[in-house]
């Protein structure tokens, strides 16, 4: 049974509230007792996180699994967006962050992670793997086959009509209206935007020249909306709109099939997993930092390269041992087969492979 996207978790309303509730996250303010429980004891206390709105349903799923064995523990998560989550983690306002991109190597080198003991490393676990669906609203059209250059041209504002030759060329027999295209993008700093623009930059660099960015380039125009839900609501609000959203919220939309090699591939968990399998961990990362360099140019059969890999981010060392124990146990729940299956059922994500789970567990083991 799918769990409610609102129930099962006490989400905090704003980062400001998180800052008040968790400003002492590194000093035991959100972790309950400062005595770490034994490994086989149920945990109690509060664990506070913030970040990716795409990851919200998965967080709820993992929380439900976590509370089966830790009924006195509370996980509070504010889906304020990836950028806000990373900033709150750096400020020490939360115990962990959810982010649709890992911290960059220069950001890690700069340090200043307020949630952590000074000098400790961070752990970044690729726990949530999901396709990004390119969705649109066009009466009578359930799907469209588009190549990367055409997708890039649409979002760069270079292809402006639905019956443009570039769209018609790959959609023979589809009645395309003489209607303006209205692209919708995220207004907030977004990991989904970072992953989507990374796809455009890797596959159509001659058309999409803005690079991989978390904030939509102001000179490209288009409509904007906040968070995944905002883009979804905007696209369904009229005719001729197109946007990019986490596939967990794409069930009721028409969607683009993306050209990969010689075929057009629909968004699916299996397609995202195939792309992840073709990718590797970035060079220059520390032992517990499993940042993935996604190969979006792969032509592997069935691969869907428009995906996000969303991370759970924590400290290798906390001042409060109970916070460390809660974080470690929650992350273990998230990567477990049961946790991944729950997220797949409720959010449509792609379960991580056994090989990645082994690497993730080794990273989690560093938390203390």
N, C-alpha and C positions, 0 to 999 in steps of 0.2 A: 504494500500500500504506500502510495506517495505521501510524504509528510508535508504539512503546511509550510509555506515559505515564510510565514510569520511566527507560527507556534514553535515550540521546542527550544527557543533560544532567547535570552534576554538581551536584545540588541540595544546598544546605547544610541541615543538620538543624534549626537553631534560630537565632533572631535573636542570641542570645548568642554563638554560634559566628561569626556574620557580623560581630559587633562586634569580635571578636578578630582575625578574618582581614582585615576591611576597615576598621578604625577609622581607618586612615590613607588612606582612599580618596581624600581630597582632597590627599594628599601623595605619591601614587604607590605606595601599598602594594599595590594590586591591579592595576596597569596595566602591569607590565613596564617596558620602557625608557622613559625620559623624553623620548626623541627621537621626534617624530611621524614616521611613515613617509610616503613619498611617496604621492600619491593612487592610483597604480596598483600599489602594492606590497601583498602579502598582509600582514595584520596578525598580531601575536602578543601574548601576554599574557592576563591574566584580567580579565573584566568581571563584577562582582558586583551582583546585584539581589535584591529581595525584594518581596513583596506579594500581589496577588490570586491566590487559589487557583482562581478561575474561569478565569484567563488562563493557567494552567499548561501545558495541552496546546498552546496557541498558542505560548507561549515555547519549548517543545520543538521545535515545527515550525520556528519562525524560526531557532532555533539550528542545526538540521540544515541549513537553507539557507545560513546564514551560514558554517558550517564547510566548505561545498563550495569556497569561494574563500579561506577563511582557516583552513586545517586546524590551524594552530598556536595559534589563539585559543581560549580557554575561556570559556563563559558559565555562571556559577553562579547559580541562582535558587532562593530559598526561598519556597514558596507559603504564607507565614505568615498571609496575610490582608491586605486593603487597608490597614486602619488600621495594622497593624504595619509594612507596607512604607513607608508615608508617614513614620511615626515614625523608622524606621531611616535613611531618606533625610535627614530633618531633622537627625538626630544625626551624619551623616557616616559611618555604618557601612556603607553600600552606595553604589555608583556611580549606580544608577538604581532607580526604583520602578515597580511595576505596581499600578494602583489602579482600582477600579470606580467611583470618583468623582474628579473633579478637586479640587485644593485650592480652598477657598473664597477669595473675593477678600480677605477680611480676614486669612486665614491667609497669603496671598501677601504682603500689605502688611506683615505683622508680620515677615516674613523669617526669618532664623535657619536657613538651609539649609546644614547642615554639610558636605554633599558639594560645595558650590559655592564659588567664589571670592567673597569678601565683596562684596556689592553687585550681583552678577550676577543676572539674571532666571532663571526656570525655563522649560523647554519642556514642554508637555503635549500629547501626540499621541493622538487617539482612534484607536487601532490595532486594537482588538478589539471588535467589535459582535456581541452575542449575545442571543437571546431568553432570558428567564427563564421556565422551564416551571413551571407550578403542577401538581404531581404528587400522585397519591393512590393508595391501595391499598384496593380495594373489589371483592370477588369478583364476577365477572360483569359488571362495568362498565368499559368500555374508555375512555370519554371522557364528559365532562359539559359542557353549555353553561351558562355562568354569566355574569351581568352584574356590573359593578364593585361595585354595592352589596352583592350577595350574597357576593362574594369578601371584601369588607371586613368584612361581618358575621361571616363564618366566622373570620377571623383576629383580629377584635376580641373574639371570644368571645360574640357576640350571637346567632349561629345555631349551635345545639349538636347537632342531630340530622341525619342524612343524609336523612331523609324530611321535612325541614322544608318548609313550603309554598313558601318562596322558591326552593328548589332544584327542587322538583317542577314549579313553574310553567314553567320553561324546559327541562324534560326529560320531555316527554310520552311515555309508553310505556316509560320506564325504570323497572325495579323497584328502588326505593330502600329499603334496610333501615332498620328502627327501631334504629339503632345510633348511639352517641355519636361525634361528630366530635372527633378529636384533632389539632389543628394543631401543626406542628413548625416552629420558627424557629431561626435561628442564635444560638448562645450567645456568639460572639465579635463584636468590632467588625467590621462587614462592609459592603463596598460593594454586595454583592447585596441585603442588607437595605435599604440606603439607596435603591437603585433600585426595589425592590419596594414599600417604603412610600411612595416618591414617587409611584408609580403610584396607590396607594390614596388618597393625599392629594389628587392632582389630579382623580381621577375620582369619588371618593365621599367628599368632605370632611365631609358630614353624618353619615356612619357611622364613618369612620376619622378620629378627632380627634387622633391622636398626632403628626401631621405626618410630614415626611420625616426619618427617623432611621437612623443606622448601628447603634445598639444597641437591641435589642428592648425595649419598655417593660415593666418588671418587673411592673406591675399587671395586665397582660393575660394572664399565665399561659401555659399550653400547655407542650409539651415543647420542650427545647432540645438542640442538638447543634452541635459545632464544625466549621466549614468546610463547603464544599459536599458533600464526601464523607460527612460525618457526618449531615447532613440526609437525604441520599439513603438511607443505611443505616438511619436511624431510620424513614423512611416505609415502606420495604420490610419492616420488622420485624414488622408486624402488620396487623390489619384496622382500617379507619376512620381511618387517618392521612392527613394532607395537609400538603404543604410546598412550598417554592419553591427551585428549584435552577437552576444554569446548564444550558441545554438540551444541552450536550455530554455531560452525565451522565444524560440523561432517556430514553435510547432504550428502556429496558426497562420504562417506567412507563406507567400510564394518566395522561391529562393533561386539563386544563381547556381548553376552547375559550372564548375571552374575547369578550364582546359589544363590537363596535365599530360604531357607527352602527346599521344594521338587520341586521347579520350577526354570526355567531359565527366567530372566527378562531383557528385552531390555531397553536401556536408554530412558527415557521420562520425561517430566515435571511432569506428574501424579505420576510416580514412585518416583521422588525426593520429591514431596510433601508428599507422604505417609510415607517416611522415616522421614521427618521433623516433621510430626504429632506424630511420635513415640519418639521424642526427647524432651529434656527440657533445660531451661536456666541453665547455670553453677552456682554452688554454689559460694558464695563469691564475687559476682558482685555488683556494686553500682546501684542506682535506674535507671539510664539511660543507663546502660551497659547490652545489651541484647545478650550476647555471648551464643551461643547454643552448648550444648554438644551433638553431633550427635551420635545416637545409630546405628552404622553400622552393628550390629549383629542382628538387628530385623528380624523376619521371617514373618512380616505382609504381607498379600497377596498383591501382586503388587508393593511392595516397591523396590526401586532401591537405594542401599546404597552407591554407588560410586557417591557422589554429593559434591558440594561445596556450602556453604552458604557464600555469599560475603556481606561485611558490608560497609555501609557509616559511616564514623567516623568524629566527630566534637567535638567542645568544648561546655561545658555548658555555658561558658562566654567568650566573645571576648571584646577586647578594643574598637573596632569599631562597633557601633550599626548597621550600614548598612550591614556590613559583617554578623553579627548575623541574621539580618532580611532576607538577601539573602539565607544564609545557611538553616535557618528554613523553608523558603518557598520552596526551592528546595527539601529538604528532604521530606516535606509534599507531594509534587508532586510525588516523587519517590514511596512512599508507598500507594498513593491513588489508588483506583480501576482503574482509567484511566491510571495512570502511570504504574501500574503492567500489565495491559492488553497490553499497547503499548510495553513494554519490552517482554512480552510473544510472541507477534506477530513478533517482529523484531529479538529477540534473542533466542526464544525457551525456555525461563525460566519458572519457575513454580510460578504463582501468590501466594503471601502470604495469609494466612487465615485471616478472619475477626478478630479472636481473637488476632493474632499476630499484625495485623494492629492497634488494640486498644492499645496494649502494646507499639508499636513503636511510636504512636502519643503521648502517655504520656511521653515518653523519649524525643521526639522532643520538647515538650512544655517546657522542662528545658532549652533550648537554649536561651540565652539573650545577 
